[in-house]
Amino acid sequence: MESFDFETKTFIFAVRIVEFSKLLISERQGILSRQLIRAGTSIGYNVKEAQSAESKDDFIHKMSISQKETDETIYWLELISTTEVEFMQEIELLLADANEILKIIKTIISDTKKNLKTNS
């Protein structure tokens, strides 16, 4: 997957997180909504920032931050799923996308580390 496609994917995911969070706000889940928005929108930002990294180590660092934010997003979605069962369909779709994004990020980090070792 090209970096532009992945950047677009994480941007679209962030938009979906914001839209979903609007539902939570209307259901008085403001605290969880804010946490979800912060983590879910940070994924794409860090992926985008990684594209301008100053070195491979910096790239890995920024992608690692994105990985942590994806993990946190999954956590919040799972927590919300236990308290907001009426949103299960939306949550399941977001979780599926978040898990796919997480796998891609882990692969990118792993491949970059392998390339670093090969070129050393």
RAJO-V935595 format. One record per pair of residues at least 12 apart in sequence whose ideal C-beta (glycine too) atoms are under 10 Angstrom apart, sorted by the first residue. I is the first residue (numbers start at 1). GAP is how many residues later the second one is. Records with the same first field share a line. If there is no record, write none. Layout:
# RAJO-V935595
I=GAP  GAP
This chain:
# RAJO-V935595
1=103  106  107
3=44  45  47  48  105
4=47
6=38  41  42  44  45  95  98  99  102
7=37  38  40  41  43  44
8=36  39
9=34  35  38  88  91  92  95
10=30  31  32  33  34  35  36  37  38  56  59  60  87  91  94  95
11=30  32  33  34  36  37
12=32  85
13=27  28  30  31  57  60  81  84  85  87  88
14=23  26  27  28  29  30  31  59
15=25  26  29
16=24  74  77  78  81
17=16  19  20  21  22  23  24  25  26  27  56  59  60  77  80  81
18=15  18  19  22  23
19=71
20=13  16  17  20  57  60  67  70  71  73  74
21=12  13  14  15  16  17  19  20  55  59
22=15
23=61  63  64  67
24=12  13  52  56  59  60  63
25=12
27=53  56  57  59  60
29=51  54  55  58
32=44  45  47  48  51  52
33=43  47
34=42
35=37  38  40  41  44  45
36=36  37  39  40  41  43  44  58
37=36  39
38=31  34  35  38
39=29  30  31  32  33  34  35  36  37  38  59
40=29  30  32  33  34  36  37  54  58
41=28  32
42=23  24  26  27  28  30  31
43=22  23  24  25  26  27  28  29  30  55  58  59  62
44=22  25  57
45=17  20  21  24
46=15  16  17  18  19  20  21  22  23  24  59
47=15  16  18  19  20  22  23  54  57  58  61
48=14  18
49=12  13  14  16  17
50=12  13  14  15  16  55  58  59  62
53=59
55=61
56=56  57  59  60  63
57=55  56  59
59=49  50  53  57
60=48  49  50  52  53  56
61=48
63=41  42  43  45  46  49
64=41  42  45
65=40
66=35  36  38  39  42  43
67=34  35  37  38  39  41  42
68=37
69=29  32  33  36
70=27  28  29  30  31  32  33  34  35  36
71=27  31  34
72=26
73=21  22  24  25  28  29
74=20  21  24  25  27  28
75=23
76=18  22
77=13  14  15  17  18  20  21  22
78=13  17  20
80=14
81=13  14
